[in-house]
Structure formats: structure tokens, C-alpha cells
Amino acid sequence: MLRQSEKLATLGKLSAGMAHELNNPAAAAQRGAAQMAETISALQQTHLKLGEMQLTAGQLESSWIWISRHRRGQTSPDLDVLTRSDRESDLEDWLGEQGIQDAWKIVPTW
């Protein structure tokens, strides 16, 4: 009887451990999905605001080049760190002047 009780206790520990391991990835996926929904919403709002600005073709092209480089984690190799930081700060200020809230989230420093 004692041996059976120990086996049941061990089985209980194993099942609790498995439940814990299964719950952690599910919780992480749920948090990730919630963050992604927030990010997509912010992206849509920013896209609408940029559309309202009626940027010139040159401004749009410059913006997309900058965005595509940074999306891939690349930076302009011909710029030193201080110049790149100054340009990012200028872009952040300009976005703020255009009414984009939390521009610092859009223009992170790399």
C-alpha cells in the first residue's frame, strides 16, 4: 500500500510538471499574440497618419529605404554612429511635429 501511494505521488508530480511545461509555451504564445495585436494597431494608425501627410515621392522613397534597412537590422555603413544618431533624432522630432505620438517607438536607435 505504501509503495502504491509513492507511485501515485510520483505520478502526480509528473503530471503537474507536464501541465506546467505545457502551460508555459501557451502563455508565452498568448502574450506574443497580444503584443502583436497592439503593434499591428499602432502600425495601422501610423500608416494612416503618414497617408494624411501627403509626402512627396522623394520623401516616401527615402522613408521606405530607411525602413527596409532597419527592418533587416542593417544600418547605413557610410555613416558614423554620431551622424546616424543625429539623423534618427531628427526623424523622431519630425514625426513628432507631424503629430505622430510615441515617435521614439518608430525610430529606435540601432
C-alpha positions as CSV (number, residue, x, y, z in Angstrom):
1,M,0.0,0.0,0.0
2,L,2.9,2.3,0.9
3,R,4.5,1.5,-2.4
4,Q,1.3,2.2,-4.4
5,S,1.0,5.5,-2.5
6,E,4.5,6.5,-3.5
7,K,3.8,5.6,-7.1
8,L,0.7,7.7,-7.1
9,A,2.6,10.6,-5.6
10,T,5.3,10.3,-8.3
11,L,2.6,10.2,-11.0
12,G,1.0,13.3,-9.5
13,K,4.4,15.1,-9.6
14,L,5.0,14.1,-13.2
15,S,1.5,15.2,-14.4
16,A,1.9,18.5,-12.5
17,G,5.3,19.0,-14.2
18,M,3.9,18.2,-17.6
19,A,1.0,20.6,-17.1
20,H,3.4,23.3,-16.1
21,E,5.6,22.7,-19.2
22,L,2.6,22.7,-21.5
23,N,1.2,25.9,-19.9
24,N,4.4,28.0,-20.2
25,P,4.6,27.9,-24.0
26,A,0.9,28.5,-24.3
27,A,1.1,31.6,-22.0
28,A,4.1,32.9,-24.0
29,A,2.2,32.5,-27.3
30,Q,-0.8,34.3,-25.8
31,R,1.4,37.2,-24.6
32,G,3.1,37.3,-28.0
33,A,-0.2,37.4,-29.8
34,A,-1.5,40.2,-27.6
35,Q,1.7,42.3,-28.2
36,M,1.4,41.6,-32.0
37,A,-2.2,42.9,-32.0
38,E,-1.1,46.1,-30.2
39,T,1.8,46.5,-32.7
40,I,-0.4,46.0,-35.7
41,S,-2.9,48.5,-34.4
42,A,-0.2,51.1,-33.8
43,L,1.2,50.4,-37.3
44,Q,-2.2,50.9,-38.9
45,Q,-2.6,54.2,-37.1
46,T,0.8,55.4,-38.1
47,H,0.2,54.3,-41.7
48,L,-3.0,56.4,-41.8
49,K,-1.2,59.4,-40.4
50,L,1.6,59.1,-42.9
51,G,-1.0,58.9,-45.7
52,E,-2.6,62.1,-44.4
53,M,0.7,63.9,-44.6
54,Q,0.8,63.7,-48.4
55,L,4.5,63.2,-48.6
56,T,6.4,63.8,-51.9
57,A,7.6,60.9,-53.9
58,G,11.2,61.6,-52.8
59,Q,10.2,61.7,-49.1
60,L,8.3,58.4,-49.5
61,E,11.2,56.7,-51.2
62,S,13.7,57.9,-48.5
63,S,11.3,56.7,-45.8
64,W,10.9,53.2,-47.4
65,I,14.7,52.9,-47.9
66,W,15.3,53.7,-44.3
67,I,12.6,51.4,-43.0
68,S,13.7,48.5,-45.1
69,R,17.3,48.8,-44.0
70,H,16.3,48.9,-40.3
71,R,13.7,46.1,-40.6
72,R,16.6,43.8,-41.7
73,G,18.8,45.2,-38.9
74,Q,21.1,47.0,-41.4
75,T,22.4,50.5,-41.0
76,S,24.0,52.7,-43.5
77,P,27.7,51.7,-43.5
78,D,28.8,55.1,-44.6
79,L,27.5,56.9,-41.5
80,D,29.4,57.1,-38.3
81,V,27.5,56.4,-35.0
82,L,27.0,60.1,-34.1
83,T,25.7,61.1,-37.5
84,R,23.3,58.1,-37.6
85,S,22.1,59.0,-34.1
86,D,21.6,62.7,-35.1
87,R,19.6,61.6,-38.2
88,E,17.4,59.3,-36.1
89,S,16.8,62.1,-33.6
90,D,15.9,64.5,-36.4
91,L,13.5,61.9,-37.8
92,E,11.9,61.4,-34.4
93,D,11.5,65.2,-34.0
94,W,10.0,65.5,-37.5
95,L,7.5,62.7,-36.8
96,G,6.5,64.4,-33.5
97,E,5.9,67.6,-35.4
98,Q,3.7,65.8,-37.8
99,G,1.5,64.6,-34.9
100,I,2.8,61.1,-34.6
101,Q,2.6,60.1,-31.0
102,D,5.4,57.9,-29.4
103,A,7.7,58.6,-32.4
104,W,10.5,57.1,-30.3
105,K,8.9,53.7,-30.7
106,I,9.0,54.1,-34.5
107,V,12.6,55.4,-34.7
108,P,14.5,53.2,-32.3
109,T,18.3,53.6,-32.1
110,W,20.2,50.7,-33.5
